[in-house]
Amino acid sequence: MDKKNDPLQSILEEIDFRRILDSVPRLIKLIDLEGNIIFWNDAGERIFGYVPEEIRGQKVWSIYPDQSEEKFRRELQFLKEGKQIDGTFQGKRKDGKVIWVDVKRRMLTLDSGREIILGTANDITDAIKVKKELLHQERRMQAILDTAVEGIITINKKAKIKGFNKAAEEIFGYSSEEVVDKNVKMLMPSPYFEEHDQYMKNYLETGERKIIGIGREVRGKRKNGDVFPMELSVSEVDVNGEKVFTGIVRDISERRRLENEILQISEEERRKIGRELHDGLGQMLTGIGLITQNLANKLKSNELPGGDEVQEIAEMIHEADEQARSLSHGLVHMELEEEGLQVALEQLCRRAKRLFNINCSREFETDFEIDDKVATLHLYRIVQEAISNAVKHGKASEVTVKMSVSGGYLELSVIDDGVGFSNPENMNKLKGIGVNTMNYRAHMLGGYLDMKESSDGLTMLNCKIPLQEFEHFKIK
């Protein structure tokens, strides 16, 4: 196209480039290879206080306190290699005030072959002040967080760790530098490790909470691989339109150890009482029963009065003996120690039928073996307490005990047809010391327990324990 008829060419001929450059709010300056300022637009007066006529011919390093001719020569060589300088420098205004400027420089080669330096700068003093204040506030807040006894961990919606205080470092064994910007699931054992990302996704999509705003006992994983119990409460806050989650962690390993010692002492006392019932009272009742039965037989054979009454006493003693032995089995749990959890639960259901006159059945979807006496005892006691609650407080006539293995968990359920949640007063009884003890036992095994009502009105107690918590677990 003919240049005369080119609309762009005609516009360029009408443009006053000097006026355009003076209207740019960023300082634009041209510098020769000796460091002399040869052009300076009007923005320079706002930033440095010099009008173009005052600064033209001055050395560029005169307005930068941390620069010198030697440094300029080094930068010049850098620019001649086709590279660009970007950085934040201290500048010195005409009135002597020191400011911070964002500087960019590059080499230009004109049509004549002459080389000059194009430089731009902008006053960012206010932005630097704000940044420093924010940094100061952040450090002050971190100092406060570092004095907290509890571990405090902050993550974003992508589950990346953004804050990790000193207490958290001590609890998990990691330094802050080792975990920041890493996924928080690195602090979790399996199967929570595998489940965490999906949980976060579900929460962000549906708002369904499991821990956020609630708090619960969970398992943590230290740097050395040790798994430990901890209390975790998580809060959510919106910071500049972005979701931020803060978790407060308390290591409860020592508390659980002491509680477990108390529980072991309690179990030993139960065993002693059970043995006394079985070996002491039971044998005494058996002896008295035999003597009474013999007496009844003699009275009847000699046709003496009182034979029927003595026979009735003998039968009552036999019934008391049976109850004492049944109670002793519940206290000593001999089947549990000798035959394993599944056999013990079958016997527990049979005794519940006999003692409470209810229909108690069991459904075991998976045949397994747990060679872990402490774990099996906890599971046995959970079921025992759940059946007792169902009968005493729920007035249930039918109870079902279910066990299955799924998704890395042992799932244990006790389902009954009692009054359940319909009566608030009864619900308070259900959530009393019995449920607290069951919760404690579940937590001791690294799992959790919850109660709910099914759509058809059945009361369901569910307990889920990660399989890795058992020392020896084998599916037959």
C-alpha positions as CSV (number, residue, x, y, z in Angstrom):
1,M,0.0,0.0,0.0
2,D,1.2,3.5,-0.8
3,K,2.4,5.2,2.4
4,K,0.5,8.3,1.4
5,N,-2.7,6.3,1.5
6,D,-1.8,4.3,4.7
7,P,-4.2,5.5,7.5
8,L,-1.7,4.4,10.2
9,Q,1.1,6.5,8.6
10,S,-1.1,9.6,8.5
11,I,-1.9,9.1,12.2
12,L,1.7,8.7,13.1
13,E,2.7,11.9,11.3
14,E,0.1,13.8,13.4
15,I,1.3,12.3,16.8
16,D,3.4,14.5,19.1
17,F,5.4,11.7,20.8
18,R,6.9,14.0,23.3
19,R,3.4,15.0,24.5
20,I,2.4,11.3,24.7
21,L,5.5,10.4,26.8
22,D,4.8,13.3,29.1
23,S,1.3,12.0,29.7
24,V,2.5,8.6,30.8
25,P,2.3,8.4,34.7
26,R,5.5,6.3,34.9
27,L,8.9,7.9,34.6
28,I,10.5,7.3,31.2
29,K,14.1,8.3,30.8
30,L,16.8,7.8,28.1
31,I,20.4,7.4,29.3
32,D,23.6,7.4,27.1
33,L,26.4,4.9,27.6
34,E,28.2,7.3,29.8
35,G,25.4,7.4,32.3
36,N,24.1,10.8,31.3
37,I,20.3,11.4,31.4
38,I,19.3,12.7,28.0
39,F,15.5,12.5,28.2
40,W,13.1,12.7,31.2
41,N,9.4,12.9,30.9
42,D,7.1,15.0,33.1
43,A,6.4,12.0,35.5
44,G,10.0,12.5,36.7
45,E,9.0,15.7,38.6
46,R,6.2,13.9,40.5
47,I,8.5,11.0,41.4
48,F,11.9,12.7,42.0
49,G,11.0,16.4,42.1
50,Y,13.2,17.4,39.1
51,V,11.8,19.0,36.0
52,P,13.3,17.8,32.7
53,E,15.5,20.9,32.3
54,E,17.1,20.3,35.8
55,I,18.0,16.6,35.4
56,R,19.1,16.5,31.8
57,G,22.8,15.9,31.6
58,Q,23.0,14.6,35.2
59,K,24.5,11.2,35.9
60,V,21.8,8.5,36.4
61,W,23.5,7.2,39.6
62,S,23.0,10.7,41.2
63,I,19.4,9.9,42.0
64,Y,20.1,6.3,43.3
65,P,22.0,6.4,46.7
66,D,23.0,2.7,46.4
67,Q,24.4,3.1,42.8
68,S,27.8,4.2,41.6
69,E,29.6,4.6,38.3
70,E,31.3,1.3,38.9
71,K,27.9,-0.4,39.4
72,F,26.5,1.4,36.3
73,R,29.4,-0.1,34.2
74,R,28.6,-3.6,35.4
75,E,24.9,-3.1,34.6
76,L,25.8,-1.7,31.2
77,Q,27.7,-4.9,30.3
78,F,24.7,-6.9,31.4
79,L,22.4,-4.8,29.1
80,K,24.7,-5.1,26.1
81,E,24.3,-8.9,26.4
82,G,20.6,-8.4,25.5
83,K,19.4,-8.8,29.1
84,Q,16.9,-6.6,31.0
85,I,17.3,-5.2,34.5
86,D,14.2,-5.4,36.7
87,G,14.4,-4.5,40.4
88,T,13.4,-2.4,43.4
89,F,15.9,0.4,44.2
90,Q,16.2,3.2,46.7
91,G,15.8,6.6,45.0
92,K,16.7,10.1,46.3
93,R,14.4,13.0,45.6
94,K,15.5,16.6,45.0
95,D,14.4,17.4,48.5
96,G,16.6,14.7,49.9
97,K,13.8,12.3,50.8
98,V,14.6,8.6,50.1
99,I,11.9,6.7,48.2
100,W,11.5,3.2,46.8
101,V,11.2,2.9,43.0
102,D,10.4,0.0,40.7
103,V,13.0,0.2,37.9
104,K,13.2,-1.5,34.5
105,R,16.0,-1.0,32.0
106,R,16.9,-2.3,28.6
107,M,19.2,-1.4,25.7
108,L,17.9,0.2,22.5
109,T,19.7,0.3,19.2
110,L,18.6,3.2,17.0
111,D,18.4,3.1,13.2
112,S,21.7,5.0,13.1
113,G,23.3,2.2,15.1
114,R,23.7,4.3,18.2
115,E,22.9,2.5,21.5
116,I,21.0,4.1,24.4
117,I,19.4,2.8,27.5
118,L,15.7,3.0,28.0
119,G,14.7,3.2,31.7
120,T,11.4,3.4,33.4
121,A,10.6,3.9,37.1
122,N,7.6,4.2,39.4
123,D,7.3,5.3,43.0
124,I,6.3,2.3,45.1
125,T,7.2,3.7,48.5
126,D,3.6,3.5,49.8
127,A,3.3,-0.1,48.6
128,I,6.6,-1.0,50.3
129,K,5.3,0.6,53.5
130,V,2.1,-1.5,53.3
131,K,4.1,-4.6,52.6
132,K,6.5,-3.9,55.5
133,E,3.5,-3.3,57.8
134,L,1.8,-6.5,56.7
135,L,5.1,-8.4,57.2
136,H,5.4,-6.8,60.7
137,Q,1.8,-7.8,61.5
138,E,2.5,-11.3,60.2
139,R,5.6,-11.7,62.3
140,R,3.8,-10.4,65.4
141,M,0.9,-12.8,64.8
142,Q,3.4,-15.7,64.2
143,A,5.1,-14.8,67.5
144,I,1.8,-15.0,69.3
145,L,1.0,-18.3,67.6
146,D,4.4,-19.7,68.5
147,T,3.7,-19.1,72.2
148,A,0.5,-21.2,72.0
149,V,0.5,-24.6,73.7
150,E,-1.6,-26.2,71.0
151,G,-0.4,-26.8,67.5
152,I,-2.0,-24.4,65.1
153,I,-2.1,-25.3,61.4
154,T,-3.5,-23.1,58.6
155,I,-4.4,-24.5,55.2
156,N,-6.1,-23.1,52.1
157,K,-9.0,-24.7,50.1
158,K,-6.5,-26.8,48.2
159,A,-5.4,-28.4,51.5
160,K,-2.0,-26.8,51.2
161,I,-0.3,-25.8,54.5
162,K,0.2,-22.1,54.9
163,G,0.9,-21.8,58.6
164,F,2.6,-24.1,61.1
165,N,3.5,-22.8,64.6
166,K,6.2,-24.0,67.0
167,A,3.9,-26.3,69.0
168,A,2.9,-28.0,65.7
169,E,6.6,-28.5,64.9
170,E,7.1,-30.1,68.3
171,I,4.0,-32.3,67.9
172,F,4.7,-33.6,64.4
173,G,8.5,-33.4,64.3
174,Y,8.6,-31.3,61.1
175,S,10.0,-27.8,60.8
176,S,7.7,-25.2,59.2
177,E,9.9,-25.1,56.1
178,E,9.3,-28.8,55.6
179,V,5.5,-28.6,55.4
180,V,4.6,-25.2,54.1
181,D,2.9,-25.5,50.7
182,K,2.6,-29.3,51.1
183,N,-0.8,-31.1,51.3
184,V,-1.9,-31.4,55.0
185,K,-2.6,-35.1,54.5
186,M,1.1,-35.7,55.0
187,L,0.3,-35.4,58.7
188,M,-2.3,-38.2,58.6
189,P,-2.0,-42.0,58.7
190,S,-3.9,-44.3,56.3
191,P,-6.8,-44.5,55.6
192,Y,-7.4,-40.8,56.5
193,F,-4.5,-39.9,54.2
194,E,-6.3,-41.4,51.2
195,E,-9.7,-40.0,52.2
196,H,-8.8,-36.4,52.9
197,D,-8.7,-34.9,49.4
198,Q,-12.2,-36.4,48.7
199,Y,-13.5,-35.0,52.0
200,M,-12.3,-31.5,51.1
201,K,-13.8,-31.8,47.7
202,N,-17.1,-32.9,49.1
203,Y,-17.2,-30.2,51.6
204,L,-16.4,-27.4,49.1
205,E,-19.1,-28.7,46.8
206,T,-21.8,-29.6,49.3
207,G,-21.0,-27.9,52.6
208,E,-21.3,-31.2,54.4
209,R,-19.1,-31.1,57.5
210,K,-17.4,-33.9,59.4
211,I,-14.8,-32.0,61.4
212,I,-15.0,-28.3,60.5
213,G,-16.8,-26.4,63.2
214,I,-17.3,-29.6,65.2
215,G,-14.0,-31.0,66.5
216,R,-13.2,-34.6,67.2
217,E,-10.5,-37.0,68.2
218,V,-8.4,-38.2,65.3
219,R,-5.1,-39.8,64.5
220,G,-2.0,-37.9,63.5
221,K,1.3,-39.1,62.0
222,R,4.7,-37.8,63.0
223,K,7.7,-37.3,60.8
224,N,9.2,-40.5,62.2
225,G,6.1,-42.5,61.2
226,D,4.6,-42.8,64.7
227,V,0.8,-42.6,64.8
228,F,-0.7,-40.8,67.8
229,P,-4.1,-39.7,69.1
230,M,-4.9,-36.0,69.0
231,E,-7.9,-33.7,69.5
232,L,-8.6,-31.6,66.4
233,S,-10.9,-28.6,66.0
234,V,-11.1,-26.8,62.7
235,S,-12.6,-23.4,62.0
236,E,-13.2,-21.7,58.6
237,V,-12.8,-18.0,57.8
238,D,-13.0,-16.0,54.6
239,V,-9.9,-13.9,53.9
240,N,-10.2,-11.5,51.0
241,G,-12.7,-13.8,49.3
242,E,-10.6,-17.0,49.9
243,K,-11.5,-19.8,52.3
244,V,-8.9,-20.4,54.9
245,F,-9.1,-23.3,57.5
246,T,-7.4,-23.2,60.8
247,G,-6.8,-26.4,62.8
248,I,-6.0,-26.5,66.5
249,V,-4.2,-29.7,67.5
250,R,-3.6,-31.1,71.0
251,D,-1.5,-34.2,71.4
252,I,-3.4,-36.5,73.9
253,S,-1.0,-39.4,73.8
254,E,-0.1,-39.1,77.5
255,R,-3.8,-38.7,78.6
256,R,-4.8,-41.8,76.6
257,R,-1.9,-43.8,78.1
258,L,-3.0,-42.9,81.6
259,E,-6.7,-43.6,80.8
260,N,-5.7,-46.9,79.3
261,E,-3.9,-47.8,82.5
262,I,-7.0,-47.0,84.5
263,L,-9.1,-49.1,82.1
264,Q,-6.7,-52.0,82.5
265,I,-7.0,-51.7,86.3
266,S,-10.8,-51.6,85.9
267,E,-10.7,-54.7,83.7
268,E,-8.6,-56.6,86.1
269,E,-11.0,-55.8,88.9
270,R,-13.9,-57.0,86.7
271,R,-11.9,-60.3,86.2
272,K,-11.4,-60.7,89.9
273,I,-15.1,-60.1,90.6
274,G,-16.0,-62.5,87.8
275,R,-13.7,-65.2,89.1
276,E,-15.2,-64.8,92.6
277,L,-18.7,-65.1,91.2
278,H,-17.7,-68.2,89.2
279,D,-15.3,-70.0,91.6
280,G,-16.6,-68.6,94.9
281,L,-20.3,-67.8,94.9
282,G,-21.0,-70.1,91.9
283,Q,-19.5,-73.2,93.5
284,M,-21.1,-72.3,96.8
285,L,-24.5,-72.1,95.1
286,T,-23.9,-75.3,93.3
287,G,-23.1,-77.1,96.6
288,I,-26.1,-75.6,98.3
289,G,-28.3,-76.6,95.4
290,L,-27.1,-80.2,95.5
291,I,-27.7,-80.4,99.3
292,T,-31.2,-78.8,98.9
293,Q,-32.1,-81.2,96.0
294,N,-31.0,-84.2,98.1
295,L,-33.1,-83.0,101.0
296,A,-36.1,-82.5,98.7
297,N,-35.6,-86.0,97.4
298,K,-35.5,-87.5,100.9
299,L,-38.6,-85.6,102.1
300,K,-40.5,-86.8,99.0
301,S,-39.3,-90.4,99.2
302,N,-40.3,-90.6,102.9
303,E,-43.5,-88.8,102.2
304,L,-42.7,-86.1,104.7
305,P,-44.2,-82.6,104.5
306,G,-42.2,-79.7,102.9
307,G,-40.8,-81.7,100.0
308,D,-42.3,-79.5,97.3
309,E,-41.3,-76.3,99.0
310,V,-37.7,-77.6,99.4
311,Q,-37.7,-78.6,95.7
312,E,-38.8,-75.1,94.7
313,I,-35.9,-73.7,96.8
314,A,-33.5,-76.0,95.0
315,E,-34.7,-74.8,91.6
316,M,-34.4,-71.2,92.7
317,I,-30.8,-71.8,93.9
318,H,-30.1,-73.5,90.5
319,E,-31.4,-70.5,88.7
320,A,-29.4,-68.1,90.9
321,D,-26.3,-70.3,90.2
322,E,-26.9,-70.0,86.4
323,Q,-27.3,-66.2,86.6
324,A,-24.1,-65.9,88.7
325,R,-22.2,-68.0,86.2
326,S,-23.6,-66.0,83.3
327,L,-22.6,-62.7,85.0
328,S,-19.1,-64.1,85.6
329,H,-18.8,-65.0,81.9
330,G,-19.7,-61.4,81.1
331,L,-17.1,-60.0,83.5
332,V,-14.3,-62.5,82.8
333,H,-15.1,-62.8,79.0
334,M,-13.4,-66.3,78.9
335,E,-14.7,-67.0,75.3
336,L,-13.0,-63.8,74.1
337,E,-9.6,-64.9,75.5
338,E,-10.0,-68.5,74.4
339,E,-12.0,-68.5,71.2
340,G,-11.7,-64.9,69.8
341,L,-14.1,-62.0,69.2
342,Q,-16.6,-63.6,66.9
343,V,-17.3,-66.6,69.1
344,A,-17.4,-64.3,72.2
345,L,-20.0,-62.1,70.5
346,E,-22.1,-65.1,69.6
347,Q,-22.1,-66.2,73.3
348,L,-22.9,-62.6,74.3
349,C,-26.0,-62.7,72.1
350,R,-27.1,-66.0,73.6
351,R,-26.7,-64.6,77.1
352,A,-28.6,-61.5,76.2
353,K,-31.5,-63.7,75.0
354,R,-31.5,-65.6,78.3
355,L,-30.9,-62.6,80.6
356,F,-33.1,-60.0,79.0
357,N,-35.7,-62.3,77.2
358,I,-35.0,-60.6,73.8
359,N,-34.2,-61.7,70.3
360,C,-30.5,-61.0,69.8
361,S,-28.9,-62.1,66.6
362,R,-25.6,-61.5,64.9
363,E,-24.6,-61.0,61.2
364,F,-20.9,-61.3,60.4
365,E,-20.3,-60.6,56.7
366,T,-16.5,-61.3,56.9
367,D,-14.8,-64.1,58.7
368,F,-11.6,-62.7,60.3
369,E,-9.2,-63.1,63.1
370,I,-7.7,-60.4,65.4
371,D,-4.7,-61.3,67.4
372,D,-4.9,-58.3,69.6
373,K,-6.3,-58.8,73.1
374,V,-6.7,-55.1,74.0
375,A,-8.4,-54.3,70.7
376,T,-10.8,-57.3,70.9
377,L,-11.7,-56.4,74.5
378,H,-12.6,-52.8,73.5
379,L,-14.8,-54.1,70.7
380,Y,-16.5,-56.7,72.9
381,R,-17.2,-54.1,75.6
382,I,-18.7,-51.7,73.0
383,V,-21.2,-54.3,71.9
384,Q,-21.9,-55.4,75.4
385,E,-22.7,-51.8,76.5
386,A,-24.7,-51.1,73.3
387,I,-26.9,-54.2,74.0
388,S,-27.4,-53.2,77.6
389,N,-28.4,-49.6,76.6
390,A,-30.8,-51.0,74.0
391,V,-32.6,-53.1,76.6
392,K,-32.4,-50.9,79.6
393,H,-33.0,-47.5,78.1
394,G,-34.4,-48.3,74.6
395,K,-36.8,-51.0,75.8
396,A,-35.8,-53.0,72.7
397,S,-37.1,-56.5,72.0
398,E,-34.8,-57.2,69.0
399,V,-31.1,-56.4,68.7
400,T,-28.8,-57.3,65.8
401,V,-25.0,-57.2,65.9
402,K,-23.3,-56.7,62.6
403,M,-19.6,-56.8,61.6
404,S,-18.0,-56.3,58.2
405,V,-14.7,-55.2,56.6
406,S,-14.9,-52.4,54.0
407,G,-12.7,-49.7,52.6
408,G,-9.8,-50.3,55.1
409,Y,-12.1,-50.3,58.1
410,L,-13.7,-52.8,60.4
411,E,-17.3,-51.7,60.7
412,L,-19.2,-52.8,63.8
413,S,-23.0,-52.0,64.2
414,V,-25.6,-52.7,66.9
415,I,-29.1,-52.1,65.6
416,D,-32.2,-52.3,67.8
417,D,-36.0,-51.6,67.6
418,G,-36.2,-49.6,70.9
419,V,-37.6,-46.1,71.4
420,G,-34.3,-44.6,70.2
421,F,-34.4,-40.9,69.5
422,S,-38.1,-40.3,69.8
423,N,-37.9,-39.5,73.5
424,P,-35.4,-36.6,74.4
425,E,-35.1,-37.7,78.0
426,N,-34.2,-41.2,76.9
427,M,-31.7,-39.9,74.4
428,N,-30.0,-38.0,77.3
429,K,-29.7,-41.4,79.1
430,L,-28.3,-43.0,75.9
431,K,-25.7,-40.3,75.7
432,G,-24.7,-40.7,79.3
433,I,-21.7,-42.5,80.7
434,G,-22.3,-45.7,78.7
435,V,-22.0,-43.9,75.3
436,N,-19.0,-41.8,76.6
437,T,-17.2,-45.1,77.5
438,M,-18.0,-46.6,74.1
439,N,-16.7,-43.4,72.4
440,Y,-13.6,-43.6,74.5
441,R,-13.0,-47.3,73.5
442,A,-13.5,-46.4,69.8
443,H,-11.0,-43.6,70.1
444,M,-8.5,-45.8,71.8
445,L,-8.6,-47.9,68.7
446,G,-8.1,-44.9,66.4
447,G,-11.7,-45.0,65.2
448,Y,-15.0,-43.2,65.9
449,L,-18.5,-44.0,66.9
450,D,-21.8,-42.4,66.1
451,M,-25.5,-43.0,66.8
452,K,-28.4,-42.3,64.4
453,E,-31.9,-43.4,63.6
454,S,-32.7,-45.3,60.3
455,S,-35.5,-44.3,58.0
456,D,-37.7,-47.1,59.5
457,G,-37.1,-45.9,63.1
458,L,-34.4,-48.3,64.2
459,T,-31.6,-47.1,66.5
460,M,-28.2,-47.7,64.9
461,L,-24.9,-47.5,66.8
462,N,-22.0,-47.6,64.3
463,C,-18.3,-48.0,65.1
464,K,-15.5,-47.8,62.4
465,I,-11.9,-48.8,63.2
466,P,-9.0,-48.5,60.7
467,L,-7.6,-52.0,60.0
468,Q,-4.1,-50.7,60.4
469,E,-4.8,-50.0,64.1
470,F,-4.9,-53.8,64.8
471,E,-1.5,-55.4,65.5
472,H,-2.5,-58.6,63.7
473,F,-5.7,-58.7,61.5
474,K,-6.3,-61.5,59.1
475,I,-9.3,-62.3,56.9
476,K,-9.9,-66.0,56.8
